[in-house]
Amino acid sequence: MKNDNFLRALLREPADRTPIWIMRQAGRYLPEYNATRKRAGSFLALAKSPELACEVTLQPLERFDLDAAILFSDILTIPDAMGLGLSFAEGEGPRFARTVRTEEEVRRLPLASLEELRYVFDAVSLIRKSLAGRVPLIGFSGSPFTLACYMVEGGGSDDFRLVKSMLYARPDLLHAILEKNAQSVVAYLNAQVAAGAQAVMLFDTWGGALSDAAYREFSLAYARQVFAGLARTAEGRTVPRIFFTKGGGLWLEAMADCGADALGLDWTIDIGEARRRVGDRVALQGNMDPAVLFSPPESIEREARRILGSFGGGPGHVFNLGHGVSQFTPPDHVHALVEAVHRHSPGAARA
Amino acid sequence: MKNDNFLRALLREPADRTPIWIMRQAGRYLPEYNATRKRAGSFLALAKSPELACEVTLQPLERFDLDAAILFSDILTIPDAMGLGLSFAEGEGPRFARTVRTEEEVRRLPLASLEELRYVFDAVSLIRKSLAGRVPLIGFSGSPFTLACYMVEGGGSDDFRLVKSMLYARPDLLHAILEKNAQSVVAYLNAQVAAGAQAVMLFDTWGGALSDAAYREFSLAYARQVFAGLARTAEGRTVPRIFFTKGGGLWLEAMADCGADALGLDWTIDIGEARRRVGDRVALQGNMDPAVLFSPPESIEREARRILGSFGGGPGHVFNLGHGVSQFTPPDHVHALVEAVHRHSPGAARA
């Protein structure tokens, strides 16, 4: 591989520079992405076409000196492959045709069909081949809890009324869903690795909406189960795992013990403070507020330096935003960020 | 006063029982509130009528054995009294007719007119008189930063693109707005206290959307300025101050040092852990997930006991939700919560 700084940083091994990639780096802020999406007809058609998914995955790498590629896909492929019928109305969030709320619906919920997910594994193979060793490829999945939120609510939610009602009134039902989700995520990520993914990331987008006790019981426990089931190596090399709970800053110590090699951080926590709390147990990925990219290159550079300085050098830092890049971001500002991070990477990253 | 447990708990003095009140306790989950609001014609007409504001403030106290009343008002009265033109479209959030984005708009922004806010102080006087010493009355304001979010964005936002762009690109402009907001909040809360409010709460609804460094500079610093400017006593008694940053669990130590007597907690932090972190510097208010109230009385009671147990007895706990009660909450479930908290209040609350 030409540039494996990303994989080394995740494993807290010395790297040549602080690697950077950007959540949702293949996305609507790029005109070429919008052109491909238009050609595909819809977001879901784009995600389900291995050729087009490969095309958009590579687009940001043509523009920016990024240190990793991430599979272009959606976090809701698994419930779709459980038969729930995913769709996206234009300008709206995801919707499921069928929800999982009653005892009967929970009982009948199948594991995700890997056959139905073949388009994902085909995309992984194709992207990996197209990358030709340039940078590593990240596979990913939504976390069992985050998937459950959508499966119970039937789409996005701002109060999680239905899934939290289930959590408090019928915790047994939610546990049954989470158990099926965890098994499905393990099979899904292992198949991505078998197809060529060189690192995996578990996105727990909504775990941060839970109380401390509920987070540990309904989100973290199933992340742990997922990591315990994952292949540790592929192609003779360790496959690093990243765990990201948005809004999870209070739980870092517990998260550092769940089997992940690296934790994703949003921007609410100072990365130096996070490092003091997790010690040498995990690497850290993050943690710039995506809103910084709305400001001019000078302030982008200033914030990048602040985060690099706060981490303080040495191995174990992957630079990233603390959430997906906004569709309103000028691509030039992403360029400014990537350059600033590489320019100010501490030589100490080697130490 | 017949029941001053709330004031004593905020000052970490022994109380007869763990006091409880509920954020947004006068709200849409109560049919009698909806009836009054309908009579008023709109939310804003309700908030701007001292008589109707008094009426809805007292409604939850008729139903439930609550230990405090809170002024019925809106957090955006101050920018409205700066001339920005607040309105609420039916079923939508708040909107301002004028925003504060340019250098010129910031320069011309006046302090809030206390004359324009007279309806609030009249409501406070009327409510206080109507309470007749039954329980204490809480006054409140939005925090300088939270007000600025709405003033710059012109309404609610899910990414705070405009206010954060200003924060990173032109921090001087945001500081100028925050300075005017802080001065206005001081005058506003002092006038509420002069009119009869016996405790005050500063709602920092959106501080939790900031990075660690930005929170300290743009939200917490101005909360500190507000508390430094507030009258300490009224009617010969200390006026306790509560500071609540939703999503602020990572910053508790710094918040405990900003001049507040008590900190509001959302549900993402375990209250026992929060107590260990702040020690005896402040009391704590919280911290049940409002979603617990969607579940049956048995699980409401179980969660209430869990929180009381986690706090662990002794003075300094005011029970509350970690955010406003949802409009979808059955009133009977609020009753179950209030009763459970009183029933399971530790005798140790006296110790």
Contacts between the chains, C-beta under 8 A, distances in Angstrom:
chain1	res1	chain2	res2	distance
A	159	B	290	7.8
A	159	B	291	6.8
A	159	B	326	6.2
A	160	B	291	6.5
A	161	B	291	6.5
A	161	B	294	6.0
A	161	B	326	7.1
A	161	B	328	6.3
A	164	B	289	6.9
A	164	B	291	3.6
A	164	B	292	7.8
A	164	B	294	6.6
A	165	B	291	7.0
A	165	B	294	4.2
A	165	B	295	5.9
A	167	B	291	7.8
A	168	B	291	7.0
A	168	B	292	5.4
A	168	B	294	7.1
A	168	B	295	3.5
A	168	B	299	4.6
A	168	B	303	7.0
A	169	B	294	7.6
A	169	B	295	4.1
A	169	B	296	5.8
A	169	B	299	6.0
A	208	B	268	6.7
A	210	B	267	7.9
A	210	B	268	7.3
A	210	B	289	7.7
A	211	B	267	4.2
A	211	B	268	6.6
A	211	B	287	8.0
A	211	B	288	8.0
A	211	B	289	4.9
A	212	B	267	7.6
A	212	B	268	6.3
A	212	B	269	5.9
A	212	B	270	4.2
A	212	B	273	7.3
A	213	B	270	7.0
A	213	B	306	6.9
A	214	B	289	7.5
A	215	B	268	7.5
A	247	B	247	6.9
A	247	B	268	6.9
A	249	B	249	7.7
A	249	B	250	4.9
A	250	B	249	5.0
A	250	B	250	6.4
A	250	B	268	5.9
A	250	B	269	5.6
A	267	B	210	7.9
A	267	B	211	4.2
A	267	B	212	7.6
A	268	B	208	6.7
A	268	B	210	7.3
A	268	B	211	6.6
A	268	B	212	6.3
A	268	B	215	7.5
A	268	B	247	6.9
A	268	B	250	5.9
A	269	B	212	5.9
A	269	B	250	5.6
A	270	B	212	4.2
A	270	B	213	7.0
A	273	B	212	7.3
A	287	B	211	8.0
A	288	B	211	8.0
A	289	B	164	6.9
A	289	B	210	7.6
A	289	B	211	4.9
A	289	B	214	7.5
A	290	B	159	7.8
A	291	B	159	6.8
A	291	B	160	6.4
A	291	B	161	6.5
A	291	B	164	3.5
A	291	B	165	7.0
A	291	B	167	7.8
A	291	B	168	7.0
A	292	B	164	7.8
A	292	B	168	5.4
A	294	B	161	5.9
A	294	B	164	6.5
A	294	B	165	4.2
A	294	B	168	7.1
A	294	B	169	7.6
A	295	B	165	5.9
A	295	B	168	3.5
A	295	B	169	4.1
A	296	B	169	5.8
A	299	B	168	4.6
A	299	B	169	6.0
A	303	B	168	7.0
A	306	B	213	6.9
A	322	B	211	8.0
A	326	B	159	6.2
A	326	B	161	7.2
A	328	B	161	6.3
